[in-house]
Each structure stands twice: as structure tokens, then as C-alpha cells.
């Protein structure tokens, strides 16, 4: 909760610190990595965000929101269309009715 509050107030370092502490306590909780990745993404620390999203997906390969964020991040950071497409396709495999992927995201790739 504190990490989310800090993030909503724009306090990047505090939010990341809280999420890092959660990871230290619960290193097998994919949501903690996803939350910290979201904080990193918000403040354009793309390499750290990508690392955390990879870790979240290593723990839970069915975490749709991690695939969504990673696809966006791959396009934003290095134009990795192939990687982004793979992530979006995995989202559709897990949630075939996920709105916006077929209509908006895939045509961009």
C-alpha cells in the first residue's frame, strides 16, 4: 500500500524502496516485481523495469499484465517488434477475449 501511495504522489525513490523491501520479504511473489517494474516504467528506468517484468514472468508465466507491460516496454525502449508481438500473442493465448490487442496493438507491429 505504501509503495502505491508513494508512486501516486510521484515519489519514485520511495515507491521503489517500498517495493524492493516487499521483494526482499516475498521474493517469490510476482506481483511485487510487477509493481516495482511499473514504478520503474513510470520514471523511464527501462532496463530495471524489463528485468523485473522478466522475473515476474519467470515466477508466474500466466501473468497477463506483466506481458502487457513488457510488450509496451519493448516497443518503447528498443523497437523490439518481434518481442512485443510475442508478448501480445501470449496475452491472447491466456485471455483470448482481451480487448484492444488484435485491434490496436498487433497492427502496429
N, C-alpha and C positions, 0 to 999 in steps of 0.2 A: 504494500500500500504506500509506504513512504517513497519508494522509488518512483511509482506512478505520479505521486503528488509533486515530487521534485521535477520530474520530467515535464509535467503540465505547466510548471512555473518557469520552465526554461533553464533550470539549474542542472546542466549536463553532468558536471563532475559529481555532484551529489547523487544524482539518479544512477549513474554508472557505478558509483561506490556502493550504493544500497544493493543493486542487482549483483554486483561482484560478491558481496557478503552472502547473499542468498545462494549463489553458486557454490561458495565455499562450504556452506552448511548442507546443501542439497545438490551435489554435483551430478546426480542422475535425473534431475528434473528439467526436462526440455523447455518448459515454459520460462524458466529463469534465463536461459540462454536467449530465447526468443525476445524476452523483454529487454535484455541488455542490448541485443542486436538492434532492436527498434530505437533505443536511445542513441546508439552509435550512428544509425542511419539518419536520424533526425539532425544530427550535427555533423554529417558528412565524413565520419570516420569509417570509410567504406571497407577497408581491409579488415578492421576489427569486427565490423558487422557481418561480413561474409564468413569469417571464422566462426562466430557464434551461431550463425544460421546452419553452417555445416555441422557443428556439434549438436545442435538441437535435432537435426535430421538423422544424425548418427544414433541418437538416443531413441527417437520416435520417427521412423521413416514414413509415418502416415500423417505428419503434422502439416496440414494444408496451408495454414497461414505462414509457416516457415518457407514453404515452396513459393508462395506468392511473393513474399518479401525478397527472397533470393533472386527470383526472376527479375523483379524490378531493379534490384541492386546490380545484377549482372549487366543489364542494359545501360544503366546509369554510369557505371564505372568504366567498363571497357568495351561496350558494344558487343558483348558475348551473346549474339542472337541464338546460336546453337544451344548454349547452356540455358538461356531463358526459355526457349521453346521446349526443351526437355522438362524444365520445371513446370511450365504451364500444362504440358501433356500429362505429367504426373498428377497435377491437381485434377484434371478431367478424369483421369483413371480412378482417383479416390472419390471425387464428387462430380459425377457426370453432368449434373444439372447446375453446376456453378456458373452463375451469370457473369457475362462480360468477357470471359476468356475467349470463346470462339469468335464472338462478335467484335471485340475491341483489341484484345492483346495479341492473339495469334496473327491477325492480318498485318500487324506492324513488323512482324519478323519475316 
